[in-house]
Amino acid sequence: MRQAESAGTQPATAVIDEKIASLGDWRGATLARMRRLIHEAVPDVVEEVKWMGTPVWSHGGILCTGESYKAVVKLTFLKGAALPDPAGLFNSSLDGNARRAIDIRQGEEVDAAAFKQLMREAATLNGSKAKPKRGKAAAA
């Protein structure tokens, strides 16, 4: 894994570690699990911190962001509309032309194998020169 420097002086990995620890509840545990799955799926993923401390995972471009709210941990895929999602993991931000998100609520668990496949697809899409497909066919 490579890491980018955060806006401050700490490496992004350390900032994300602190973010997870500061949550101190199910959201921290959920974000930590999803982070582990991201690293398993894309071993050379780059961790960054952007937009007021938001964890970002990149590989040839941004794959997804990890945000925590009171009721959900949200993983937003910037090119999610162009990704196949046969397991139906995307359950949020479904109306746009580009982004898709996975909202995880307390007690919910995302299918690990399906999530890792989605991450690999996102990394492959970022590595391709083709523009993402848009519209109904891409959302199916």
C-alpha positions as CSV (number, residue, x, y, z in Angstrom):
1,M,0.0,0.0,0.0
2,R,1.2,3.5,-0.8
3,Q,0.0,6.5,1.1
4,A,-0.2,10.1,0.3
5,E,0.5,12.9,2.7
6,S,-2.5,14.5,4.3
7,A,-3.1,18.2,4.3
8,G,-1.1,18.3,7.6
9,T,2.2,16.7,8.4
10,Q,0.9,13.2,9.2
11,P,0.8,10.5,6.6
12,A,-2.8,9.8,5.4
13,T,-2.8,6.3,6.9
14,A,-2.2,7.8,10.4
15,V,-5.0,10.3,9.9
16,I,-7.4,7.6,8.8
17,D,-6.3,5.5,11.8
18,E,-7.1,8.4,14.1
19,K,-10.4,9.0,12.4
20,I,-11.5,5.4,12.9
21,A,-10.3,5.4,16.5
22,S,-12.1,8.7,17.2
23,L,-15.5,7.3,16.1
24,G,-15.2,4.8,18.9
25,D,-18.4,2.9,18.1
26,W,-20.0,0.7,15.4
27,R,-19.1,3.3,12.7
28,G,-15.4,3.0,13.5
29,A,-15.5,-0.8,13.4
30,T,-17.4,-0.7,10.1
31,L,-15.0,1.8,8.5
32,A,-12.1,-0.3,9.7
33,R,-13.6,-3.5,8.2
34,M,-14.3,-1.8,4.9
35,R,-10.8,-0.4,4.8
36,R,-9.4,-3.8,5.4
37,L,-11.5,-5.2,2.5
38,I,-10.3,-2.4,0.2
39,H,-6.7,-3.3,0.9
40,E,-7.4,-7.0,0.3
41,A,-9.1,-6.3,-3.0
42,V,-6.5,-3.7,-4.3
43,P,-3.2,-4.3,-2.4
44,D,-1.5,-1.3,-3.9
45,V,-4.3,1.2,-3.2
46,V,-3.3,4.7,-2.2
47,E,-4.8,6.2,1.0
48,E,-5.4,9.9,1.0
49,V,-7.3,12.4,3.1
50,K,-9.3,15.1,1.4
51,W,-12.2,17.4,2.0
52,M,-12.0,18.2,5.7
53,G,-10.6,14.8,6.7
54,T,-12.5,12.4,4.5
55,P,-10.7,9.1,3.9
56,V,-10.1,8.5,0.2
57,W,-8.8,5.3,-1.5
58,S,-7.2,5.8,-5.0
59,H,-5.8,3.6,-7.7
60,G,-5.2,5.5,-10.9
61,G,-7.8,8.0,-9.7
62,I,-10.3,8.0,-6.8
63,L,-12.0,4.7,-6.2
64,C,-14.1,5.6,-3.2
65,T,-14.4,7.8,-0.2
66,G,-15.4,6.8,3.3
67,E,-17.6,9.1,5.3
68,S,-19.2,8.6,8.7
69,Y,-22.5,10.1,9.7
70,K,-24.7,9.5,12.7
71,A,-26.8,6.8,11.2
72,V,-24.5,5.4,8.3
73,V,-21.1,4.8,7.1
74,K,-21.1,5.9,3.4
75,L,-18.7,4.6,0.8
76,T,-19.1,6.7,-2.3
77,F,-17.7,5.5,-5.6
78,L,-17.0,8.4,-8.0
79,K,-17.5,6.3,-11.1
80,G,-20.0,3.9,-9.5
81,A,-22.7,4.4,-12.3
82,A,-20.2,2.7,-14.7
83,L,-19.6,-0.3,-12.5
84,P,-21.3,-3.6,-12.7
85,D,-23.1,-4.4,-9.4
86,P,-24.6,-7.8,-9.7
87,A,-24.9,-8.2,-5.9
88,G,-26.8,-4.9,-5.6
89,L,-24.5,-3.3,-3.0
90,F,-25.2,0.2,-4.2
91,N,-28.1,1.5,-2.2
92,S,-27.6,5.3,-2.2
93,S,-26.9,8.1,-4.7
94,L,-28.6,6.1,-7.4
95,D,-30.0,8.9,-9.5
96,G,-26.8,10.6,-10.7
97,N,-24.9,10.0,-13.8
98,A,-21.6,9.2,-12.1
99,R,-21.6,8.4,-8.4
100,R,-23.1,5.5,-6.5
101,A,-22.8,4.8,-2.8
102,I,-23.1,2.1,-0.2
103,D,-24.8,3.2,3.0
104,I,-24.0,0.8,5.9
105,R,-26.2,1.1,9.0
106,Q,-25.6,-0.3,12.4
107,G,-25.9,-4.0,12.4
108,E,-25.6,-4.4,8.7
109,E,-22.7,-6.2,7.1
110,V,-21.7,-5.8,3.4
111,D,-20.9,-9.0,1.5
112,A,-17.1,-9.1,1.6
113,A,-16.6,-11.0,-1.7
114,A,-19.0,-8.8,-3.6
115,F,-17.5,-5.7,-2.2
116,K,-13.9,-6.8,-3.1
117,Q,-15.1,-7.5,-6.6
118,L,-16.6,-4.1,-6.8
119,M,-13.3,-2.5,-5.7
120,R,-11.4,-4.5,-8.3
121,E,-13.8,-3.4,-11.0
122,A,-13.4,0.3,-9.9
123,A,-9.6,-0.1,-10.0
124,T,-9.8,-1.7,-13.5
125,L,-12.1,1.1,-14.7
126,N,-9.7,3.8,-13.5
127,G,-6.9,2.0,-15.3
128,S,-8.7,1.9,-18.6
129,K,-8.5,4.7,-21.1
130,A,-12.2,4.3,-22.0
131,K,-14.7,6.8,-20.6
132,P,-17.2,5.4,-18.2
133,K,-20.5,4.4,-19.7
134,R,-23.5,6.3,-18.5
135,G,-27.2,5.8,-18.5
136,K,-29.5,2.9,-17.9
137,A,-27.2,0.2,-19.2
138,A,-24.5,1.1,-16.8
139,A,-26.8,1.3,-13.9
140,A,-28.2,-2.2,-14.5
